Structure formats: C-alpha cells, structure tokens
Amino acid sequence: MSEMPTLPVTFRPGRTRAVLLTVGVTAFVVITTIALLLETLSPGERASFVFTAALFLGVLVLLSRPKVVADESGVTVVNLAGSRTLDWAEIVRVNLRPGDAWVFLDLSDGTSLPAMGIQPGIAKAQAIRDARTLRALAEARGAVT
C-alpha cells in the first residue's frame, strides 16, 4: 500500500472532466459562432442556437461535477444532483469491483452510496489507486473492515 496522502485530498475523474469541459466549451463557441455568421437566421433563431449551445454546455458541466473530498472529519461525496457528508465511522467498505462505473461506499446504516468522483472510465489505473487510497484512509480513520 502507498503512503497516506495529506488531508484534505480531493478525488475526481480528471481526464473525464477535462474532456467534458473541453467538448462543452468548444461546442458552445462553434455553435455560437455559426449562429452569428449565418446571415439568413433571424434574431430569435440565433438566440435559439446560443441557448441550445449553453444548455449543452450546462449538461456537460453538470456531468463533470462529481468528486470525493476526504478530510480529517470524514468524506464529502459530490455526485450529479447533490452531495452528502459522511463521518469516517459511517463508511463500512469502499468498493470498486470489475465492471463498476464508479466506487460504491457501503455505509453503516445498510445502504450503499455511489461515489462518482472515482470512476475508471478513461483512467482505470488512477481510479484503482484512488479507490485503494480512500479505502486505506477509511480503514485508518473509521470502522472499515
């Protein structure tokens, strides 16, 4: 096992985030430029193009939001639609099984919480390292077995 990181530490799918934000900004710029350059479009149609580009960018920004922040008091999991802060003792197990889209945290109340901030999509080796690090932190600070 590797050395424990200094807290706080943030885990997020960096490559995936970079791709999503780059595609979103590029698409917004291209669509907005096309809308402004097409002389046959009315002002309403141009606004519709820009609105659609902004909506697309907004969706990609939302998809790039997930992260997991570990600090001295516990873990904050930020997923697409919300976030949840957990004490270290609430985390029973940190799971990243083959085929999982992201890490799952088994909690002391019997539920499981997806932690989308650690996902093996583009950077599988990094996700495995991050999951192991989070598991080691949880074992050192909480009730993980």
PyMOL commands that set and color helices and strands:
alter all, ss='L'
color gray80, all
select helices_A, chain A and resi 14-37+43-63+88-90+124-141
alter helices_A, ss='H'
color red, helices_A
select strands_A, chain A and resi 9-11+67-71+74-78+83-87+91-95+103-107+112-115
alter strands_A, ss='S'
color yellow, strands_A
deselect
rebuild
show_as cartoon
